[in-house]
Amino acid sequence: MAFSLSLLRHRLAVRRATPAPLAPTPDPGQRPEGPLLWAQFCDGGPRPGVTLVIDALSRRFPDLNILVTGDQEPWRPDLVQGAQPVDTRGGGRAFLNHWAPDIAVFSGPDPWPITWEECHFRGIAQVAIDADPGRHAIALVRPLDHFVLVHATRDDPRLSDVVRPLGPLATTPVPPPVIASDLDDMTRLLASRPVWLSAATPPAEVDAVLAAHRAAAQLSHRLLLILELADPVAGLALADRLQNMGMRVALRSVGDEPAPDCQVLIADDPGEIGLWARLASITYMGGTLSGGGDCDPAIPAALGSVVIHGPMGGDYQRTLSALDQAQAAQIVLRSDALGQAVEQMLVPDRAAAFAHRAWDVLTRGAEASHTVLAALDRAVRALKEPA
């Protein structure tokens, strides 16, 4: 690597920020057997678009091990966590000698010129995501020319066409799977009935959801409520209470099937949101009126179910705000407004317009994610080709 004042400043900055020794001993963790992808996250912490791409790659190559370093905690139990290396010649070599990754992914705008060069020297395929080479001196980012792909926030004419300003990655998770026979059976049982879902409903909201159902059912007498409980243990007691109130109820956990006159299907078997969201044209995000919601609104929205929610989005506020801004979800500020919101979404044309706008929101970044995933796919397949 030729002398550069910018590179010298980078080395000095790394030395000042790094406690001695500059070349730490390798991680005590053992390198797993088989191919290894190293994912280094920096400057800004978790990046859901990147983690989703890596998850998609893992589904294609189940034997691919993932090592995570930097500002991102492992998001799956099968991932390996390691200490972030130091971008010095000694630090980078110690890290690479120990872990011997086959592929390296660098997420974020920070430059790692010394480690990048060492990876290139060792023949490690490299991909950068959310890079911003234009903010750095050319000496710090010139090694990016050796990368398989540089997903960048903007173009940089100083570098080759490996730099691709593709825009943000998609952040919509893959919808949960469903057992095909269950979906077929339930679709047959419900026939053409209108269905709405209250997902992950906490105890504090059960009565409000039931009141909303009674109000909406005045407009649509065949309307079925699928009441998914945040606390599945409460299903049997709730079924008894509703039956004592004269309501016609089916309880999923005991194998009940919704009869043609069933008003409420209590979904108290965990892990079936993928089934219910595929059946319901409307989904209320439970917990968003009282706090404590625990269901990702991208799941029903990606499956074509119109999202209704309260003002307390919790961990999913960012997704809900994006849907609201695009008029792709309906917000209700009070529990007594929920029934009216359900009524409005029972109008097919209105629901279709909301669902279409939600799809537009959720598929933003899909092309960028596909391009990054394709580059990583090629890199993994190259490992499997005979030398």
C-alpha positions, 0 to 999 in steps of 0.5 A, spaced: 500 500 500 503 506 497 504 512 502 498 516 503 498 522 509 490 520 509 492 513 511 497 515 516 492 519 519 487 513 519 493 509 522 494 514 528 487 515 529 486 508 530 492 507 535 489 513 539 483 510 540 485 503 541 488 500 548 494 497 548 496 492 545 495 493 538 494 486 536 490 483 541 490 475 542 485 472 538 478 471 540 477 465 545 471 462 541 473 457 536 472 457 529 466 453 527 467 448 521 465 449 514 464 456 510 464 462 514 461 469 513 464 475 517 459 480 518 462 487 521 457 492 523 459 499 525 457 506 526 450 506 528 448 499 530 443 495 528 441 495 521 435 490 519 436 491 512 443 487 512 440 482 517 434 480 513 439 479 507 444 475 511 438 471 514 435 470 506 442 467 505 442 462 511 436 459 508 439 458 501 445 455 505 444 452 511 451 450 512 454 457 512 456 459 519 455 467 520 460 471 525 458 477 527 462 483 530 461 491 531 455 494 533 450 489 532 448 483 537 447 476 534 439 476 532 439 469 532 442 463 537 446 460 531 450 466 530 457 466 533 459 473 536 466 475 536 470 481 538 471 487 533 478 487 530 483 493 530 484 496 523 491 495 524 496 490 520 497 486 526 490 487 529 487 485 522 492 479 521 491 476 528 483 476 527 483 473 520 488 468 522 484 466 528 477 466 524 479 465 517 473 467 514 471 466 507 467 472 505 467 478 509 461 483 509 462 490 512 456 494 514 456 502 515 460 508 512 467 507 516 473 505 512 477 499 514 483 500 509 488 496 512 483 490 513 480 490 506 487 490 503 489 484 508 482 480 506 484 482 498 491 479 499 488 472 502 482 472 497 477 473 501 470 475 497 468 482 500 461 486 500 460 493 503 453 495 505 451 502 506 458 505 504 459 512 503 466 512 500 465 519 497 466 522 504 473 519 505 480 520 502 481 516 496 487 512 500 482 510 505 477 507 500 481 505 494 481 498 496 473 498 495 475 497 488 477 489 490 470 488 492 465 484 489 460 489 490 459 496 494 452 498 496 453 505 497 449 511 499 451 515 493 456 514 487 463 515 487 467 517 480 474 515 483 472 508 484 470 503 479 463 501 477 463 496 483 460 502 487 452 501 486 448 507 489 442 502 490 438 506 495 436 503 502 435 495 503 428 493 504 426 492 512 420 487 511 421 481 514 419 474 510 412 473 513 411 467 517 410 460 514 403 456 514 401 449 514 398 449 507 393 444 509 391 448 515 390 454 510 386 450 505 381 447 511 380 454 514 379 457 507 374 452 506 370 453 512 370 460 512 368 460 505 366 467 503 365 470 510 368 477 512 374 476 517 378 481 521 384 479 526 386 482 533 393 480 533 397 479 540 391 482 544 393 483 551 388 482 556 386 489 557 384 490 550 379 484 550 373 487 551 374 493 547 376 488 541 369 485 542 365 491 543 368 493 536 366 487 533 359 487 535 359 494 532 362 492 526 357 486 525 351 490 525 354 492 518 356 485 516 352 480 520 357 474 517 363 478 520 368 473 524 373 475 529 379 471 530 381 473 537 389 472 537 391 472 545 397 475 547 396 470 553 394 463 550 393 460 557 387 465 558 383 462 552 379 457 555 376 461 561 375 467 555 371 462 551 367 460 557 365 467 559 363 469 552 359 463 551 355 465 558 354 472 554 351 468 549 356 469 544 358 463 539 365 461 540 370 456 537 377 455 541 383 453 537 386 449 542 381 444 543 380 443 535 374 447 535 372 449 527 368 455 526 361 454 524 357 458 519 354 462 525 361 462 529 362 470 531 369 469 535 374 464 533 379 464 539 386 463 537 390 461 543 395 456 539 402 460 539 405 461 533 399 461 528 400 469 526 402 466 519 395 463 518 390 468 521 394 474 517 392 470 511 385 469 512 383 476 515 382 482 510 383 487 516 388 486 522 388 490 528 395 490 532 393 488 539 397 492 544 397 499 540 391 502 544 394 500 551 401 499 550 405 492 550 404 490 543 408 484 540 406 483 533 410 486 527 405 490 523 409 488 516 407 481 517 399 482 516 401 488 511 405 484 507 400 478 506 395 483 504 391 485 510 389 492 512 393 494 518 389 498 524 393 500 530 393 505 536 397 510 538 402 506 542 407 502 536 412 500 541 418 497 538 414 497 531 413 505 531 417 506 525 414 501 521 407 504 523 409 511 522 411 509 515 405 506 513 401 512 516 405 517 512 403 513 506 396 512 508 397 505 508 394 504 515 389 506 519 390 509 526 385 510 532 386 514 538 381 511 542 378 504 543 371 506 542 373 508 535 376 501 533 369 498 531 368 504 526 375 503 523 373 496 522 367 498 519 370 502 514 375 497 512 370 492 510 368 496 504 372 492 499 375 498 494 377 502 500 381 496 503 384 494 497 387 501 496 390 501 503 393 494 502 396 496 495 399 502 498 402 498 504 405 493 499 408 499 496 411 501 502 413 494 504 417 493 498 421 499 498 428 497 497 427 490 494 431 491 488 437 493 492 436 487 497 436 482 491 442 485 488 446 484 495 443 478 496 445 475 489 452 478 490 453 474 496 450 468 493 455 468 488 460 468 493 458 462 497 457 458 490 464 460 488 466 457 495 463 450 493 466 450 486 472 445 485 478 448 485 
